[in-house]
Amino acid sequence: MDCIDPDLVTTAHTALRSVDGVLDTGQVRMRWIGHALRVEADIVVDAELTIVQAHRITVAAEHALIHAVPRLTAATVHPDHPPVEGDPHAILDHHAAHPAVIGR
């Protein structure tokens, strides 16, 4: 079983929120793979951005994470938009149980 220091999760949220264009953070999931950390993170960006603009922000967010979190070797950052009517992820709800989420 993985054991992640909650302070690392807090550090990740802080690093993500420091990136220009990141309005908020969602789930941050960390996992040890050997002696290295991997992160999957959700960020909130303006819904009116182009794909190119949103991608630039997600790459900047990944870069910020790599600098802020010790032993982090890679991160996958998923951009979302602020809540609107309905959940765009609801289509996935009937699939396998949601993975455990560490901290917010």
PyRosetta script that sets phi, psi and omega in degrees:
from pyrosetta import init, pose_from_sequence

init()
pose = pose_from_sequence("MDCIDPDLVTTAHTALRSVDGVLDTGQVRMRWIGHALRVEADIVVDAELTIVQAHRITVAAEHALIHAVPRLTAATVHPDHPPVEGDPHAILDHHAAHPAVIGR")
pose.set_psi(1, 135.2)
pose.set_omega(1, 179.1)
pose.set_phi(2, -73.9)
pose.set_psi(2, 145.8)
pose.set_omega(2, 174.9)
pose.set_phi(3, -130.2)
pose.set_psi(3, 113.5)
pose.set_omega(3, -178.3)
pose.set_phi(4, -110.6)
pose.set_psi(4, 130.5)
pose.set_omega(4, 176.1)
pose.set_phi(5, -63.5)
pose.set_psi(5, 123.2)
pose.set_omega(5, -179.5)
pose.set_phi(6, -56.6)
pose.set_psi(6, -27.8)
pose.set_omega(6, 178.0)
pose.set_phi(7, -64.5)
pose.set_psi(7, -30.6)
pose.set_omega(7, 177.0)
pose.set_phi(8, -66.7)
pose.set_psi(8, -37.9)
pose.set_omega(8, 177.7)
pose.set_phi(9, -65.5)
pose.set_psi(9, -43.0)
pose.set_omega(9, 176.5)
pose.set_phi(10, -61.2)
pose.set_psi(10, -42.8)
pose.set_omega(10, 177.3)
pose.set_phi(11, -59.3)
pose.set_psi(11, -41.6)
pose.set_omega(11, 179.7)
pose.set_phi(12, -63.3)
pose.set_psi(12, -46.4)
pose.set_omega(12, 178.6)
pose.set_phi(13, -59.9)
pose.set_psi(13, -43.5)
pose.set_omega(13, 180.0)
pose.set_phi(14, -62.5)
pose.set_psi(14, -44.3)
pose.set_omega(14, 179.6)
pose.set_phi(15, -62.9)
pose.set_psi(15, -44.1)
pose.set_omega(15, -179.9)
pose.set_phi(16, -62.8)
pose.set_psi(16, -44.1)
pose.set_omega(16, -177.9)
pose.set_phi(17, -68.9)
pose.set_psi(17, -17.3)
pose.set_omega(17, 179.9)
pose.set_phi(18, -80.2)
pose.set_psi(18, -10.2)
pose.set_omega(18, -176.5)
pose.set_phi(19, -81.5)
pose.set_psi(19, 130.2)
pose.set_omega(19, 176.3)
pose.set_phi(20, -56.5)
pose.set_psi(20, 129.5)
pose.set_omega(20, 178.6)
pose.set_phi(21, 99.0)
pose.set_psi(21, -15.5)
pose.set_omega(21, 176.6)
pose.set_phi(22, -85.7)
pose.set_psi(22, 116.0)
pose.set_omega(22, -178.8)
pose.set_phi(23, -84.0)
pose.set_psi(23, -31.1)
pose.set_omega(23, -178.7)
pose.set_phi(24, -168.0)
pose.set_psi(24, 174.7)
pose.set_omega(24, 175.0)
pose.set_phi(25, -120.3)
pose.set_psi(25, 155.0)
pose.set_omega(25, 174.2)
pose.set_phi(26, -111.5)
pose.set_psi(26, -130.8)
pose.set_omega(26, -179.4)
pose.set_phi(27, -70.9)
pose.set_psi(27, 142.5)
pose.set_omega(27, 171.1)
pose.set_phi(28, -126.8)
pose.set_psi(28, 120.3)
pose.set_omega(28, -178.8)
pose.set_phi(29, -116.8)
pose.set_psi(29, 126.6)
pose.set_omega(29, 179.9)
pose.set_phi(30, -119.4)
pose.set_psi(30, 147.6)
pose.set_omega(30, 179.9)
pose.set_phi(31, -150.0)
pose.set_psi(31, 136.5)
pose.set_omega(31, 172.1)
pose.set_phi(32, -79.0)
pose.set_psi(32, 133.9)
pose.set_omega(32, 170.2)
pose.set_phi(33, -125.9)
pose.set_psi(33, 101.1)
pose.set_omega(33, -171.8)
pose.set_phi(34, 65.5)
pose.set_psi(34, -124.6)
pose.set_omega(34, 180.0)
pose.set_phi(35, -103.9)
pose.set_psi(35, 19.4)
pose.set_omega(35, -179.1)
pose.set_phi(36, -124.9)
pose.set_psi(36, 151.6)
pose.set_omega(36, 177.4)
pose.set_phi(37, -99.5)
pose.set_psi(37, 145.2)
pose.set_omega(37, 170.4)
pose.set_phi(38, -121.1)
pose.set_psi(38, 145.1)
pose.set_omega(38, 179.0)
pose.set_phi(39, -129.2)
pose.set_psi(39, 140.8)
pose.set_omega(39, 166.0)
pose.set_phi(40, -120.0)
pose.set_psi(40, 128.5)
pose.set_omega(40, -174.9)
pose.set_phi(41, -138.8)
pose.set_psi(41, 146.5)
pose.set_omega(41, 174.7)
pose.set_phi(42, -108.3)
pose.set_psi(42, 132.7)
pose.set_omega(42, 175.1)
pose.set_phi(43, -122.2)
pose.set_psi(43, 156.4)
pose.set_omega(43, 176.8)
pose.set_phi(44, -107.2)
pose.set_psi(44, 127.6)
pose.set_omega(44, 177.5)
pose.set_phi(45, -127.3)
pose.set_psi(45, 165.1)
pose.set_omega(45, 179.6)
pose.set_phi(46, -57.6)
pose.set_psi(46, 132.7)
pose.set_omega(46, -178.2)
pose.set_phi(47, -67.0)
pose.set_psi(47, -18.3)
pose.set_omega(47, -176.6)
pose.set_phi(48, -90.6)
pose.set_psi(48, 0.9)
pose.set_omega(48, 179.8)
pose.set_phi(49, -68.6)
pose.set_psi(49, 152.1)
pose.set_omega(49, 170.4)
pose.set_phi(50, -76.0)
pose.set_psi(50, 166.8)
pose.set_omega(50, 176.5)
pose.set_phi(51, -60.8)
pose.set_psi(51, -39.9)
pose.set_omega(51, 179.8)
pose.set_phi(52, -62.1)
pose.set_psi(52, -45.1)
pose.set_omega(52, 179.4)
pose.set_phi(53, -64.5)
pose.set_psi(53, -44.9)
pose.set_omega(53, 178.8)
pose.set_phi(54, -63.0)
pose.set_psi(54, -37.9)
pose.set_omega(54, 179.0)
pose.set_phi(55, -65.1)
pose.set_psi(55, -41.9)
pose.set_omega(55, 177.6)
pose.set_phi(56, -58.1)
pose.set_psi(56, -41.9)
pose.set_omega(56, 179.9)
pose.set_phi(57, -66.6)
pose.set_psi(57, -41.5)
pose.set_omega(57, -179.5)
pose.set_phi(58, -66.3)
pose.set_psi(58, -36.7)
pose.set_omega(58, 177.3)
pose.set_phi(59, -67.4)
pose.set_psi(59, -41.2)
pose.set_omega(59, 176.7)
pose.set_phi(60, -63.2)
pose.set_psi(60, -37.4)
pose.set_omega(60, 177.7)
pose.set_phi(61, -65.5)
pose.set_psi(61, -43.5)
pose.set_omega(61, 176.6)
pose.set_phi(62, -59.8)
pose.set_psi(62, -43.9)
pose.set_omega(62, 179.5)
pose.set_phi(63, -60.9)
pose.set_psi(63, -44.4)
pose.set_omega(63, 178.6)
pose.set_phi(64, -61.4)
pose.set_psi(64, -40.4)
pose.set_omega(64, 178.4)
pose.set_phi(65, -62.7)
pose.set_psi(65, -45.6)
pose.set_omega(65, -177.6)
pose.set_phi(66, -61.0)
pose.set_psi(66, -35.9)
pose.set_omega(66, 178.3)
pose.set_phi(67, -76.3)
pose.set_psi(67, -31.0)
pose.set_omega(67, -172.6)
pose.set_phi(68, -88.4)
pose.set_psi(68, -30.5)
pose.set_omega(68, -173.1)
pose.set_phi(69, -105.4)
pose.set_psi(69, 114.6)
pose.set_omega(69, 179.8)
pose.set_phi(70, -59.7)
pose.set_psi(70, 141.2)
pose.set_omega(70, 176.6)
pose.set_phi(71, 67.8)
pose.set_psi(71, 12.8)
pose.set_omega(71, 175.5)
pose.set_phi(72, -82.2)
pose.set_psi(72, 123.9)
pose.set_omega(72, -178.0)
pose.set_phi(73, -105.1)
pose.set_psi(73, -23.3)
pose.set_omega(73, -179.8)
pose.set_phi(74, -161.1)
pose.set_psi(74, 152.5)
pose.set_omega(74, 178.3)
pose.set_phi(75, -142.4)
pose.set_psi(75, 145.7)
pose.set_omega(75, 171.3)
pose.set_phi(76, -113.2)
pose.set_psi(76, 122.9)
pose.set_omega(76, -177.4)
pose.set_phi(77, -115.3)
pose.set_psi(77, 127.2)
pose.set_omega(77, -178.3)
pose.set_phi(78, -107.8)
pose.set_psi(78, 121.3)
pose.set_omega(78, 177.2)
pose.set_phi(79, -85.6)
pose.set_psi(79, 137.9)
pose.set_omega(79, 172.9)
pose.set_phi(80, -124.9)
pose.set_psi(80, 169.3)
pose.set_omega(80, 175.7)
pose.set_phi(81, -110.4)
pose.set_psi(81, 164.3)
pose.set_omega(81, 177.1)
pose.set_phi(82, -57.1)
pose.set_psi(82, 155.0)
pose.set_omega(82, -178.2)
pose.set_phi(83, -55.0)
pose.set_psi(83, 137.6)
pose.set_omega(83, 172.7)
pose.set_phi(84, -130.0)
pose.set_psi(84, -178.4)
pose.set_omega(84, 179.6)
pose.set_phi(85, -59.1)
pose.set_psi(85, 124.4)
pose.set_omega(85, -179.9)
pose.set_phi(86, 81.9)
pose.set_psi(86, 158.0)
pose.set_omega(86, 179.5)
pose.set_phi(87, -101.2)
pose.set_psi(87, 117.8)
pose.set_omega(87, -178.9)
pose.set_phi(88, -64.8)
pose.set_psi(88, -16.2)
pose.set_omega(88, 179.7)
pose.set_phi(89, -94.8)
pose.set_psi(89, -1.6)
pose.set_omega(89, -175.8)
pose.set_phi(90, -57.9)
pose.set_psi(90, -29.4)
pose.set_omega(90, 179.9)
pose.set_phi(91, -60.5)
pose.set_psi(91, -20.6)
pose.set_omega(91, -178.7)
pose.set_phi(92, -90.3)
pose.set_psi(92, -11.0)
pose.set_omega(92, -171.5)
pose.set_phi(93, -58.1)
pose.set_psi(93, -30.0)
pose.set_omega(93, -175.9)
pose.set_phi(94, -83.7)
pose.set_psi(94, -2.1)
pose.set_omega(94, 178.5)
pose.set_phi(95, -84.8)
pose.set_psi(95, -175.1)
pose.set_omega(95, -176.0)
pose.set_phi(96, -44.4)
pose.set_psi(96, 156.2)
pose.set_omega(96, -179.4)
pose.set_phi(97, -51.8)
pose.set_psi(97, 145.0)
pose.set_omega(97, 179.3)
pose.set_phi(98, -66.4)
pose.set_psi(98, 141.7)
pose.set_omega(98, 179.1)
pose.set_phi(99, -66.4)
pose.set_psi(99, 155.2)
pose.set_omega(99, 177.1)
pose.set_phi(100, -61.7)
pose.set_psi(100, 138.2)
pose.set_omega(100, -179.4)
pose.set_phi(101, -112.3)
pose.set_psi(101, 133.6)
pose.set_omega(101, -177.5)
pose.set_phi(102, -102.8)
pose.set_psi(102, 114.8)
pose.set_omega(102, 170.6)
pose.set_phi(103, 56.7)
pose.set_psi(103, 164.7)
pose.set_omega(103, 173.2)
pose.set_phi(104, -149.4)
pose.dump_pdb("model.pdb")
